[in-house]
Amino acid sequence: MSGVRRGDVACALALCAFLVIWNHSFADRMPGTRETDTLADILVGAEAVALIWRRVAPRLVLAAVVVILTVYLLLGFPYGPVFLPLVVAVFTVARQLPWRSAAVAAGVAVPVLAMHNVSDGLAWTDLAGLLPAAGWVAVPFTIGTLRAQLSETAERDHREAVERGIQEERLRMAQEVHDIVGHGLAAIKMQADIALHVLEKQPSIARPTLTAISSSSAQALDELRTTLRMLRSADEAVASTPGLADLDALCRRMRDAGLRVRVHTLGSPQTLAADVDLAAYRTVQEALTNVLKHAYPKEALIVLENEPGALLIRVTSAYPADATPSGGGMGINGMRERIAAQGGRLSAGPATGERFVVEAWLPAVTR
């Protein structure tokens, strides 16, 4: 029985047993022109057993239930819970089929069920005779339709949430690649400019500069490979994700590129959660990259202030009037989004004394 659920089998058999027992115990108290017998047991049993296939073939099951129930009523057997299989079948049709198809199937069921009224002497034009049949169909149909709409809404919301998650992950990866490549290329460009400037007059100085270019390139490629591995292995990515513990290495690379960097740490350093630690590192990295590309003189002061439950990062540099840091791309905007994603806040702009200050506040969520 491909597609049949065990729960449906159990429920159908339980309903079958209930209807048979009810017929023998309480049917004599209900209106009817004929006492229950073996044929009545067979009909109610078949009606209930048909529900086993209600999810596999909802239209056929509804048709079978309607025909069996109509025969039962035409033979004059008593009313009662014999209508329960009809309720389940109509609900299933409304729940699983498109609304138009379900409405047609349910609509056809009403006049078929009303046939027993005609046998009792009522005319087809007597609308009052259709009301009981219509009620047994309309109520479960309405409930099933509402349930289907709620499920569709929930599924649509789930799909949209998944799409948003995928898009956010793509943006996060794009930001990572931007930070790594942007930082690496800025350092390489600065070092290459120095090497070209001194190559002919002072070749002895050009050699270490070219060595620094090679080192910066290798470091950028290593970080890029690590970021791309995040798509394959989350554990490996977390293990190799940079943080403030790598700040000394970052400052060394920036000094090799020609940027004078000083670092002041206030308070006792805190062990940050991986996401917060990465956000802090990338913020400093992007701020230094902007200084390297835009500021003159090429110098920056980094202050890490450890507050109770928070970390304050401040990067101060020169800000000549003719320089324009990359605030319209993924630079400062990317820093702001990264910090906000961790529940922090970031400000970046000119300060007194022709300075440019990037200041980020992060909640110190520890590991």
RASUL-V340754 format. One record per run of one state. SS is the DSSP state (helix for helix, strand for strand, loop for the rest). FROM is the first residue (numbers start at 1). LEN is the number of residues. Records with the same first field share a line. If there is no record, write none. Layout:
SS=FROM-LEN ; FROM-LEN
This chain:
loop=1-5 ; 26-1 ; 30-8 ; 54-4 ; 75-6 ; 97-2 ; 114-1 ; 120-8 ; 199-4 ; 230-4 ; 241-3 ; 257-3 ; 267-5 ; 273-1 ; 295-4 ; 308-2 ; 319-13 ; 342-3 ; 352-3 ; 364-2 ; 367-1
helix=6-20 ; 27-3 ; 38-16 ; 58-17 ; 81-16 ; 99-15 ; 115-5 ; 128-71 ; 203-27 ; 234-7 ; 244-13 ; 274-21 ; 332-10
strand=260-7 ; 272-1 ; 299-9 ; 310-9 ; 345-7 ; 355-9 ; 366-1
